[in-house]
Amino acid sequence: MLKSKRLATLPIPDLTAEFAVLDSQQASGEYDAFTFGSWSSHVLANGSGSAKDTAFRPHDESITPTELGGRLPGIMRLVTDHFATENLQWVRVFALQDGILAPHVDFLEFDEPGVRLQVPLRTTTEALHSEDDLVYHLRRGEVWQIHTTVPHSARSGSGPGRLSLCLDFAGTGFAPEDVIRDAVPTEQDIHIVDRQPPSAEELEKLLSLGDDMTPSTLRSAFRPFAAMHFERRASARDTFDWYVRAAERSGDPRLAEKAAAFRTYCIEQRAYKEVFDW
């Protein structure tokens, strides 16, 4: 059962000019370990007001727009018009184009997970999310509470990059629905993607990639494993199990150890600002 929840749908105005501003931004480089393809987190508001302050953390400061947030009044107005901001700590836009994120668990570094809402601003049917063994599509304007403490991922096609507004709220002592204002009724069914389990032949082809793994290709070799999770019915954890098994087939125990360490980093344990060393 999907733990992430669709809470509402918002009317999204014409933000074409502001999308062009976001498309012109350089990738931030934050969270590169999880990223395969083009992904970036653009900070519109945080506790410091600095665009260089990109590493997520809980804080006690008042939310302050960054220089980029000041250039995107339509998106910022969407936030202030439709969300209560008392507990709001971060306003970001996630950009994903022809990319995929390694399945991961958010907030492993922190004692309290907080509440994360996402609202797709620009998307296509090729842009997908996953949670555990389910894959689903977030439509434009839908407000989702993302369940961040189970392995989850995202993938986007090669067309216009997906842009998703991400709002992080402190604490869990409130109902996420209560921070949303002026939503419209949501009538469409949630778009769950039907996938069949991988065949034995498909799985063997995937695992055989380990035969040619080397230290220099170990990182890039992960992407097909993450992609299989979106194309065939399998859990996010299966992605890492397959990856470790493939690395073991390389005959180099260092590669298997590194693959297992990547699983730990993504879904089990990591420190604040820890950078995975490939």
C-alpha positions in Angstrom: 0.0 0.0 0.0 1.3 3.5 -0.9 2.3 5.4 2.2 2.8 8.7 0.4 -0.5 10.6 0.3 -2.1 12.9 -2.3 -3.6 15.7 -0.2 -5.1 18.1 -2.7 -4.7 19.8 -6.1 -3.7 23.4 -6.6 -4.4 25.7 -9.6 -1.0 26.3 -11.2 -0.7 29.6 -13.1 1.3 30.2 -16.2 4.9 30.0 -14.9 6.7 29.7 -18.3 9.0 32.6 -17.8 10.0 31.4 -14.3 10.6 27.9 -15.6 13.1 29.4 -18.1 14.9 31.0 -15.1 15.1 27.6 -13.4 16.2 25.8 -16.6 19.1 28.3 -16.8 20.5 27.5 -13.3 23.5 25.4 -12.9 23.2 22.1 -11.0 23.9 22.7 -7.3 26.1 19.6 -6.9 24.4 18.7 -3.6 23.4 15.1 -3.3 25.4 14.0 -6.3 25.9 10.6 -4.8 22.2 9.8 -5.4 22.0 11.3 -8.9 22.4 9.6 -12.3 21.7 12.0 -15.1 20.6 15.6 -14.6 19.1 16.4 -11.2 19.4 19.6 -9.1 17.9 21.2 -6.0 17.3 24.9 -6.4 16.8 26.7 -3.1 14.2 29.5 -3.1 14.0 30.1 0.6 15.7 28.7 3.7 16.8 29.8 7.2 19.8 31.9 6.0 18.6 33.5 2.8 21.8 32.4 1.1 21.7 30.5 -2.2 24.9 28.8 -1.2 23.2 27.2 1.8 22.0 24.1 0.0 22.4 21.2 2.3 19.1 20.4 4.0 19.0 20.6 7.8 16.4 21.5 10.4 16.7 25.0 11.8 15.0 27.5 14.1 15.4 30.6 11.9 12.6 32.4 10.1 12.2 31.4 6.4 14.0 33.9 4.2 13.9 34.0 0.3 17.2 33.5 -1.5 18.2 35.7 -4.5 16.8 33.0 -6.8 13.5 33.0 -4.8 13.3 36.8 -5.4 13.5 36.1 -9.1 10.6 33.7 -9.0 7.6 35.7 -7.6 5.0 33.5 -9.1 6.3 30.3 -7.5 6.8 32.1 -4.2 3.3 33.5 -4.4 2.0 29.9 -4.9 3.7 29.0 -1.6 2.4 32.0 0.4 -1.1 31.9 -1.1 -1.7 28.2 -0.6 0.3 27.1 2.4 0.6 28.1 6.0 4.2 29.0 6.5 4.6 29.0 10.3 6.5 25.7 10.3 8.0 26.0 6.8 11.8 25.7 6.8 12.8 25.1 3.2 11.4 26.0 -0.2 13.1 24.3 -3.1 12.5 23.2 -6.7 13.8 19.8 -7.7 14.7 19.6 -11.4 15.1 16.2 -13.0 15.8 15.6 -16.7 16.8 12.3 -18.3 17.8 11.3 -14.9 17.2 8.8 -12.1 17.7 8.9 -8.4 19.2 6.0 -6.5 16.5 4.7 -4.1 17.1 6.3 -0.8 15.7 7.2 2.6 15.6 10.9 3.6 16.5 12.3 7.0 18.7 9.4 8.1 21.0 12.1 9.5 18.4 13.6 11.7 16.4 12.7 14.8 13.1 13.9 13.5 12.0 13.5 9.9 9.6 16.5 9.6 7.0 16.7 6.8 7.8 17.0 3.1 5.2 18.1 0.5 5.8 18.1 -3.2 3.9 19.8 -6.0 4.8 19.1 -9.6 4.9 22.4 -11.5 6.0 20.9 -14.9 5.9 17.2 -15.6 5.2 14.5 -18.2 3.8 11.0 -17.9 7.4 9.8 -18.1 8.2 11.4 -14.8 7.7 8.8 -12.1 8.2 8.3 -8.4 8.6 5.1 -6.5 8.0 4.0 -3.0 9.2 0.5 -1.9 7.7 -1.8 -4.7 5.2 0.7 -6.1 5.7 3.2 -9.0 3.4 6.2 -9.4 3.0 9.5 -11.3 2.4 12.9 -9.7 0.3 15.1 -11.9 0.8 18.8 -12.3 -0.6 20.7 -9.3 -1.2 17.7 -7.1 0.0 18.2 -3.5 1.7 15.1 -2.1 3.0 14.3 1.3 6.0 12.1 0.4 6.7 9.3 2.8 10.4 9.8 3.1 11.4 7.1 5.6 11.0 4.1 3.3 13.2 3.7 0.2 11.9 5.8 -2.7 13.2 7.2 -6.0 12.3 9.3 -9.0 12.9 9.1 -12.7 12.3 11.5 -15.6 12.5 11.1 -19.4 14.6 13.1 -21.9 11.9 15.7 -22.7 11.4 19.0 -20.8 12.9 18.6 -17.3 10.5 17.8 -14.5 10.2 20.7 -12.0 8.7 19.9 -8.6 8.1 22.4 -5.8 9.4 20.8 -2.5 8.3 22.3 0.9 9.8 21.0 4.1 8.0 21.7 7.4 9.5 21.2 10.9 8.0 18.7 13.3 5.2 16.2 13.0 2.7 17.5 15.5 0.3 18.8 12.9 -1.8 17.4 10.1 -0.2 18.1 6.7 -3.7 18.8 5.3 -4.0 21.7 7.7 -1.2 23.7 6.0 -2.9 23.8 2.6 -5.3 26.6 1.7 -7.6 27.1 -1.3 -7.2 23.7 -2.8 -9.5 22.3 -5.5 -11.2 18.9 -5.3 -9.1 15.9 -6.5 -11.3 13.6 -8.7 -8.8 11.5 -10.7 -7.6 8.2 -9.4 -4.0 8.1 -8.2 -1.8 7.0 -11.2 -0.2 3.7 -10.2 2.0 2.2 -12.9 1.4 -1.5 -13.6 4.6 -3.5 -13.8 5.3 -7.2 -14.3 8.0 -9.0 -12.3 11.3 -9.4 -14.1 11.8 -12.6 -16.0 14.7 -14.9 -15.2 16.3 -13.9 -18.5 16.0 -10.2 -17.8 17.4 -10.6 -14.3 20.3 -12.7 -15.5 21.1 -10.0 -18.2 21.1 -7.4 -15.5 23.3 -9.4 -13.1 25.7 -10.2 -15.9 26.7 -6.5 -16.0 28.8 -7.4 -13.0 31.1 -9.5 -15.2 32.7 -6.3 -16.6 32.5 -4.1 -13.5 35.7 -2.2 -12.6 36.4 0.4 -10.0 36.0 3.1 -12.7 32.6 1.8 -13.9 31.1 0.8 -10.6 29.2 4.1 -10.2 27.8 4.3 -13.7 26.9 0.7 -13.6 24.3 1.3 -10.9 21.8 3.2 -13.2 20.5 0.1 -15.0 19.7 -1.5 -11.7 17.7 1.6 -10.6 16.0 1.6 -14.0 14.9 -2.0 -13.6 13.0 -1.0 -10.4 10.8 1.4 -12.5 10.3 -1.0 -15.4 9.6 -4.3 -13.5 7.8 -5.0 -10.3 10.4 -5.1 -7.7 11.2 -3.3 -4.5 13.7 -0.4 -4.1 15.7 -2.7 -1.9 15.9 -5.3 -4.7 17.8 -2.7 -6.6 20.7 -2.9 -4.1 20.5 -6.6 -3.7 20.9 -7.1 -7.4 23.7 -4.5 -7.5 25.7 -6.3 -4.8 25.2 -9.7 -6.4 26.4 -8.3 -9.7 29.4 -6.7 -8.1 30.3 -10.1 -6.5 30.4 -11.5 -10.0 33.2 -9.1 -10.9 35.6 -11.3 -8.9 36.9 -8.2 -7.1 35.8 -8.3 -3.4 36.4 -4.5 -3.2 33.6 -3.8 -5.6 31.2 -6.0 -3.7 32.2 -4.2 -0.5 31.7 -0.8 -2.1 28.3 -1.8 -3.6 27.2 -2.9 -0.1 28.5 0.3 1.4 26.4 2.3 -1.2 23.3 0.4 0.0 24.1 1.3 3.6 24.6 5.0 2.6 21.4 5.3 0.7 18.8 3.4 2.8 20.3 2.4 6.1 22.7 4.9 7.8 24.7 8.0 7.0 26.0 11.1 8.8 25.1 14.7 8.2 26.9 16.0 5.1 28.6 12.6 4.6 29.8 12.3 1.0 30.0 8.8 -0.5 33.4 8.0 -1.7 33.2 5.9 -4.9 
